[in-house]
Amino acid sequence: MGLFDRIRGEFIDIIEWTDDGRDTIVWRFPRYGNEIKMGARLVVRESQVAVFVNEGRLADVYQPGTYTLSTQNMPVLSTLKGWKHGFESPFKAEVYFVTTRQFTDFKWGTQNPVILRDAEFGMVRVRAFGTFAAKVVDAAALLRELVGTDPQFRTEEVGEHLRQLIVSKLGSALGSAGVPLLDLAARQDGIGQQLAETLTQELSSTGIAIPRFYIENISVPPEIEAAIDTRSRMTITGNLDDYAKLQAADAIPIAAANPGTGGEALGLGVGMALGQRIVQSTSAAQAAPAPVTQPPAPPAAEPAPTPADVPPPLPTAPRWFIAVGGQQQGPYDESALAGQVAAGHLTRTTLVWRSGQAAWQPADQIQELAPLLADVPPPLPPQG
């Protein structure tokens, strides 16, 4: 290195920073022991602020523009240095450039669910995620509280702190908003704006503001989603009575596709529900007041019926008794016997009796019961 180059390298005459990254918040000008001469040019670009630090103490702050350094435009540093009478010797000071543009690539999310109290669903666990923007509004406060002597302060160094703060404030923000769970999606913008204001106030001592806060999604556990789906179906059908009809209609194909005990039980439940509805409809019809009408005219006298016109009495259905486990059960009519066959109590070898029989007989020896036992298999042969 020649003598001229050595002398020129002793003093710094241009101080500037061209940001070549998208994640640097604070950058310290590399002085490397060189002195800044009086009359040096300071270039502060848009979205930047320059801060001079003298022996660990904050001095002058420069907004965007081009400055020629002198004791006249460095009042704080001149006071700290004790310059008098316009002393113009070179000096040493640290220069920090602080980015004041918005950083919009911050993401946040709830690692654990936030518990809310909802008037309709009770205590509910919700998760949420989204994005937010941050910017520096007070460079001196940022240097004092977060940066310190860090020569390059990046977004990753403050991002985790901001995310933890957001999660800690999210529960209180959602709870104080007083928004029902079903209306949270429609009120996300308003809640996001409220959180932005709350976080900005909380971070005011660090010189950071949150100008934009976005909630992209608020989700609930699967059981709450199922309850919401059920409530939607009930709303569509109109009332609980129609919902019972819908449930019964849904159960019919399920019962048909699952023959056997499960399908029969499901069909029995559907039948009971339909039977209850018929009884309720009949009771309502009987309880309704009869309309007031004029008394009908007396019918014309009809001739008395002759013995030839009188039908014979209806035949009496036979009443059957069966032996189950050594105990007599009954009496049953033929429709009730069909139920005993379905339940497995009446088989081909079950002893049965009715009025007119001399003794108990196996069911498969009675011709009248043959149709009921057509699908009942005979006893298994002896196993060798």
C-alpha positions as CSV (number, residue, x, y, z in Angstrom):
1,M,0.0,0.0,0.0
2,G,1.4,3.4,-0.9
3,L,1.7,6.4,1.4
4,F,-1.3,8.1,-0.2
5,D,-3.5,5.1,0.2
6,R,-2.5,4.7,3.9
7,I,-3.3,8.3,4.7
8,R,-6.6,8.1,2.8
9,G,-7.6,5.0,4.7
10,E,-7.1,6.7,8.1
11,F,-10.3,8.8,7.7
12,I,-13.8,8.0,6.7
13,D,-15.4,10.6,4.4
14,I,-18.6,8.8,3.2
15,I,-21.0,7.0,5.6
16,E,-23.9,5.2,3.9
17,W,-25.6,1.8,3.7
18,T,-27.2,0.1,0.7
19,D,-29.4,-2.7,2.1
20,D,-28.7,-5.8,0.0
21,G,-31.0,-8.1,2.1
22,R,-34.7,-8.2,3.1
23,D,-34.3,-9.3,6.7
24,T,-31.8,-6.8,8.3
25,I,-33.3,-4.4,10.8
26,V,-30.1,-2.8,12.2
27,W,-26.7,-2.6,10.6
28,R,-23.6,-1.0,12.2
29,F,-21.3,0.9,9.9
30,P,-17.9,-0.9,9.9
31,R,-15.5,1.7,11.2
32,Y,-12.6,-0.8,11.9
33,G,-10.7,1.8,14.1
34,N,-10.8,4.5,11.4
35,E,-11.8,8.0,12.4
36,I,-14.6,10.0,10.9
37,K,-13.4,13.3,9.8
38,M,-15.3,16.6,10.1
39,G,-17.0,17.4,6.9
40,A,-17.6,13.8,6.0
41,R,-20.8,13.1,4.1
42,L,-23.6,11.0,5.7
43,V,-26.2,9.5,3.3
44,V,-29.4,8.3,4.8
45,R,-31.8,6.8,2.3
46,E,-35.5,6.5,2.4
47,S,-36.8,3.9,4.9
48,Q,-33.6,4.4,6.9
49,V,-32.5,6.2,10.1
50,A,-28.9,6.8,11.1
51,V,-28.0,6.8,14.8
52,F,-24.6,8.0,16.2
53,V,-23.4,6.4,19.4
54,N,-20.5,7.8,21.4
55,E,-18.9,5.6,24.0
56,G,-22.1,3.6,24.5
57,R,-24.3,6.6,24.7
58,L,-26.9,7.5,22.0
59,A,-26.2,10.8,20.4
60,D,-27.7,12.3,17.2
61,V,-30.4,10.7,15.1
62,Y,-30.6,11.5,11.4
63,Q,-33.7,11.1,9.2
64,P,-33.5,10.4,5.4
65,G,-31.3,12.9,3.6
66,T,-27.6,13.8,2.9
67,Y,-25.7,15.6,5.6
68,T,-22.2,17.2,5.9
69,L,-21.0,16.3,9.4
70,S,-20.0,19.3,11.5
71,T,-20.4,20.5,15.0
72,Q,-23.4,22.6,13.9
73,N,-25.5,19.6,12.8
74,M,-24.3,17.2,15.5
75,P,-25.5,19.1,18.6
76,V,-25.8,16.1,21.0
77,L,-22.5,14.5,19.9
78,S,-20.8,17.9,20.2
79,T,-22.0,18.2,23.7
80,L,-20.8,14.7,24.6
81,K,-17.4,15.3,23.1
82,G,-17.1,18.7,24.8
83,W,-16.1,20.4,21.5
84,K,-15.9,24.2,21.9
85,H,-15.3,27.0,19.5
86,G,-16.1,24.7,16.4
87,F,-13.3,22.3,16.9
88,E,-12.9,20.4,13.6
89,S,-10.6,17.4,14.4
90,P,-11.5,13.8,13.3
91,F,-13.5,11.8,15.8
92,K,-14.6,8.3,16.6
93,A,-18.2,7.2,16.9
94,E,-20.3,4.2,16.1
95,V,-23.0,4.7,13.4
96,Y,-26.0,2.4,13.2
97,F,-28.4,2.4,10.3
98,V,-32.0,1.3,11.3
99,T,-34.5,0.2,8.7
100,T,-37.9,1.8,9.1
101,R,-39.8,0.0,6.3
102,Q,-42.4,-2.6,7.1
103,F,-41.4,-6.2,7.4
104,T,-44.3,-8.2,6.2
105,D,-43.0,-11.8,6.2
106,F,-43.7,-12.6,9.9
107,K,-45.9,-15.6,10.5
108,W,-47.7,-16.6,13.8
109,G,-49.7,-19.5,15.0
110,T,-50.9,-21.1,18.3
111,Q,-48.8,-24.1,19.1
112,N,-51.3,-25.0,21.9
113,P,-55.1,-24.3,21.7
114,V,-56.6,-21.3,23.4
115,I,-59.5,-21.9,25.6
116,L,-62.5,-19.6,25.2
117,R,-65.8,-19.4,27.0
118,D,-68.7,-19.3,24.5
119,A,-72.3,-18.7,25.4
120,E,-73.6,-21.4,23.1
121,F,-71.0,-24.1,23.2
122,G,-69.5,-23.5,26.6
123,M,-65.7,-23.9,27.0
124,V,-64.1,-24.3,23.5
125,R,-60.5,-24.9,22.4
126,V,-59.6,-22.9,19.3
127,R,-56.4,-22.7,17.2
128,A,-55.5,-19.8,14.9
129,F,-52.7,-18.7,12.6
130,G,-51.9,-15.8,10.3
131,T,-49.3,-13.2,9.4
132,F,-48.4,-9.7,10.6
133,A,-46.2,-6.8,9.7
134,A,-43.7,-5.0,12.0
135,K,-41.7,-1.7,11.6
136,V,-39.4,0.4,13.7
137,V,-40.9,3.7,14.9
138,D,-38.3,4.7,17.5
139,A,-34.7,3.7,16.4
140,A,-33.1,5.0,19.7
141,A,-35.5,2.8,21.8
142,L,-34.8,-0.2,19.7
143,L,-31.1,0.2,20.1
144,R,-31.4,0.6,23.9
145,E,-33.9,-2.3,24.5
146,L,-33.1,-5.0,21.9
147,V,-30.1,-4.4,19.8
148,G,-27.4,-3.3,22.2
149,T,-24.0,-3.7,20.5
150,D,-25.2,-6.3,17.9
151,P,-23.5,-5.3,14.6
152,Q,-26.3,-6.8,12.5
153,F,-29.8,-7.3,14.0
154,R,-32.1,-9.4,11.8
155,T,-35.8,-10.2,11.8
156,E,-35.2,-13.8,13.1
157,E,-33.8,-12.3,16.3
158,V,-37.0,-10.5,17.2
159,G,-39.5,-12.7,15.4
160,E,-39.9,-15.3,18.1
161,H,-40.3,-12.7,20.8
162,L,-43.1,-11.1,18.7
163,R,-44.8,-14.5,18.2
164,Q,-44.8,-15.3,21.9
165,L,-46.3,-11.9,22.7
166,I,-49.0,-12.4,20.1
167,V,-50.1,-15.8,21.5
168,S,-50.1,-14.4,25.0
169,K,-52.4,-11.6,23.9
170,L,-54.6,-13.7,21.6
171,G,-56.8,-15.3,24.2
172,S,-57.6,-12.1,26.0
173,A,-58.3,-10.4,22.7
174,L,-60.7,-13.1,21.6
175,G,-62.3,-13.2,25.0
176,S,-62.8,-9.5,25.4
177,A,-64.2,-9.2,21.9
178,G,-67.4,-10.9,23.0
179,V,-67.9,-12.4,19.6
180,P,-69.8,-15.8,19.5
181,L,-67.9,-18.7,18.1
182,L,-70.0,-18.9,15.0
183,D,-69.3,-15.2,14.2
184,L,-65.5,-15.3,14.6
185,A,-64.9,-15.8,10.9
186,A,-66.9,-12.7,10.0
187,R,-65.2,-10.6,12.7
188,Q,-61.5,-11.6,12.0
189,D,-60.6,-8.3,10.5
190,G,-61.9,-6.3,13.5
191,I,-60.2,-8.7,15.9
192,G,-56.9,-8.4,14.0
193,Q,-57.1,-4.6,14.1
194,Q,-57.7,-4.7,17.8
195,L,-54.7,-7.0,18.3
196,A,-52.5,-4.8,16.2
197,E,-53.3,-1.8,18.5
198,T,-52.8,-3.9,21.6
199,L,-49.4,-5.2,20.4
200,T,-48.2,-1.8,19.3
201,Q,-49.0,-0.4,22.7
202,E,-47.2,-3.4,24.4
203,L,-44.1,-2.9,22.2
204,S,-43.9,0.9,22.5
205,S,-40.9,0.7,24.9
206,T,-38.9,-1.3,22.3
207,G,-39.6,1.1,19.4
208,I,-41.5,-1.5,17.4
209,A,-45.1,-1.1,16.0
210,I,-47.4,-3.7,14.5
211,P,-49.2,-1.8,11.7
212,R,-50.9,-4.9,10.2
213,F,-52.2,-8.0,11.8
214,Y,-54.0,-10.7,9.9
215,I,-56.0,-13.8,11.2
216,E,-56.1,-16.2,8.3
217,N,-58.0,-19.0,10.1
218,I,-59.6,-19.9,13.4
219,S,-60.3,-23.6,13.8
220,V,-62.1,-25.7,16.5
221,P,-61.8,-29.3,17.5
222,P,-63.6,-32.0,15.4
223,E,-66.3,-32.6,18.0
224,I,-67.3,-28.9,17.9
225,E,-67.3,-29.0,14.0
226,A,-69.6,-32.0,14.3
227,A,-71.9,-30.1,16.7
228,I,-72.0,-27.2,14.3
229,D,-72.9,-29.5,11.4
230,T,-75.7,-31.0,13.4
231,R,-77.0,-27.5,14.3
232,S,-76.9,-26.6,10.7
233,R,-79.0,-29.7,9.7
234,M,-81.5,-28.8,12.5
235,T,-81.7,-25.3,11.2
236,I,-82.3,-26.5,7.7
237,T,-85.1,-28.9,8.7
238,G,-86.8,-26.3,10.8
239,N,-87.5,-28.0,14.1
240,L,-86.8,-31.1,16.2
241,D,-89.9,-32.9,14.9
242,D,-88.6,-32.7,11.3
243,Y,-85.1,-33.6,12.5
244,A,-86.5,-36.8,14.0
245,K,-88.0,-37.6,10.6
246,L,-84.7,-37.0,9.0
247,Q,-82.9,-39.2,11.4
248,A,-85.4,-42.0,10.9
249,A,-85.1,-41.7,7.1
250,D,-81.3,-41.9,7.4
251,A,-81.6,-45.0,9.6
252,I,-83.7,-47.0,7.2
253,P,-81.0,-47.6,4.5
254,I,-78.5,-48.4,7.3
255,A,-80.8,-51.0,8.7
256,A,-81.4,-52.5,5.3
257,A,-77.7,-52.7,4.6
258,N,-77.0,-54.4,8.0
259,P,-79.2,-57.5,8.4
260,G,-79.1,-59.3,11.7
261,T,-79.4,-58.3,15.3
262,G,-77.9,-54.8,14.8
263,G,-80.1,-54.0,11.8
264,E,-83.2,-55.4,13.6
265,A,-82.5,-53.3,16.7
266,L,-82.0,-50.2,14.5
267,G,-85.2,-51.0,12.6
268,L,-87.0,-51.5,16.0
269,G,-85.8,-48.1,17.2
270,V,-87.0,-46.5,13.9
271,G,-90.4,-48.3,14.3
272,M,-90.7,-47.1,17.9
273,A,-90.0,-43.6,16.9
274,L,-92.6,-43.7,14.1
275,G,-95.1,-45.4,16.5
276,Q,-94.6,-42.6,19.0
277,R,-95.2,-40.0,16.3
278,I,-98.4,-41.8,15.3
279,V,-99.6,-41.8,18.9
280,Q,-98.7,-38.1,19.3
281,S,-100.6,-37.2,16.1
282,T,-103.6,-39.2,17.3
283,S,-103.6,-37.6,20.7
284,A,-103.3,-34.2,19.2
285,A,-106.2,-34.9,16.9
286,Q,-108.4,-36.2,19.8
287,A,-107.4,-33.2,22.0
288,A,-108.4,-30.7,19.2
289,P,-111.9,-29.2,19.8
290,A,-114.5,-30.6,17.5
291,P,-115.9,-28.1,15.1
292,V,-119.4,-26.8,15.9
293,T,-121.8,-28.0,13.2
294,Q,-125.6,-28.3,12.9
295,P,-127.0,-31.5,14.2
296,P,-127.6,-34.0,11.4
297,A,-131.1,-34.8,10.4
298,P,-132.3,-38.1,11.9
299,P,-131.8,-41.0,9.5
300,A,-134.7,-42.6,7.9
301,A,-135.9,-45.7,9.7
302,E,-134.5,-48.9,8.2
303,P,-136.2,-52.2,8.2
304,A,-135.1,-54.6,10.9
305,P,-132.5,-57.2,9.6
306,T,-133.7,-60.7,9.0
307,P,-131.8,-63.7,10.3
308,A,-130.6,-64.4,6.8
309,D,-128.9,-60.9,6.7
310,V,-126.9,-61.4,10.0
311,P,-123.3,-62.6,9.4
312,P,-121.9,-65.4,11.6
313,P,-119.5,-64.6,14.5
314,L,-115.8,-64.0,13.6
315,P,-113.6,-67.1,14.2
316,T,-111.5,-67.0,17.4
317,A,-107.7,-67.0,16.7
318,P,-105.9,-69.9,18.4
319,R,-103.9,-69.1,21.5
320,W,-100.6,-71.0,21.8
321,F,-98.4,-71.8,24.7
322,I,-94.7,-72.7,24.4
323,A,-92.2,-74.3,26.7
324,V,-88.9,-72.4,27.1
325,G,-86.3,-73.6,29.6
326,G,-88.8,-75.8,31.3
327,Q,-91.2,-72.9,31.9
328,Q,-94.6,-72.4,30.2
329,Q,-94.9,-69.1,28.4
330,G,-97.9,-67.6,26.6
331,P,-100.5,-67.4,25.4
332,Y,-99.4,-66.1,22.0
333,D,-101.3,-65.5,18.7
334,E,-99.6,-66.4,15.4
335,S,-98.0,-62.9,15.0
336,A,-96.5,-63.1,18.5
337,L,-95.2,-66.6,17.7
338,A,-93.4,-65.1,14.7
339,G,-91.6,-62.8,17.1
340,Q,-90.6,-65.7,19.3
341,V,-89.2,-67.4,16.2
342,A,-87.1,-64.3,15.4
343,A,-85.9,-64.2,19.0
344,G,-84.8,-67.9,18.8
345,H,-87.2,-69.0,21.6
346,L,-89.4,-71.0,19.2
347,T,-87.6,-73.7,17.2
348,R,-88.6,-76.9,15.4
349,T,-88.1,-78.9,18.6
350,T,-89.9,-76.5,21.0
351,L,-92.9,-78.0,22.7
352,V,-96.2,-76.2,22.0
353,W,-99.7,-76.6,23.1
354,R,-103.1,-75.0,22.4
355,S,-106.7,-75.7,23.3
356,G,-107.9,-78.9,21.7
357,Q,-104.6,-80.8,21.8
358,A,-104.3,-83.8,24.0
359,A,-100.7,-83.2,24.9
360,W,-97.6,-81.0,24.2
361,Q,-96.1,-81.6,20.8
362,P,-92.9,-80.4,19.0
363,A,-93.6,-77.4,16.8
364,D,-92.5,-79.1,13.6
365,Q,-95.2,-81.7,14.0
366,I,-98.0,-79.2,13.9
367,Q,-99.0,-78.4,10.3
368,E,-100.4,-74.9,11.2
369,L,-97.0,-73.8,12.4
370,A,-95.1,-75.0,9.4
371,P,-95.1,-71.5,7.6
372,L,-93.5,-69.9,10.7
373,L,-90.7,-72.5,10.8
374,A,-89.9,-72.6,7.1
375,D,-86.7,-70.6,7.5
376,V,-85.7,-72.2,10.8
377,P,-83.0,-74.8,10.3
378,P,-83.4,-78.3,11.8
379,P,-81.2,-79.4,14.7
380,L,-77.6,-80.2,14.0
381,P,-76.8,-83.9,13.6
382,P,-74.7,-85.6,16.3
383,Q,-71.0,-84.8,16.1
384,G,-68.9,-87.9,15.7
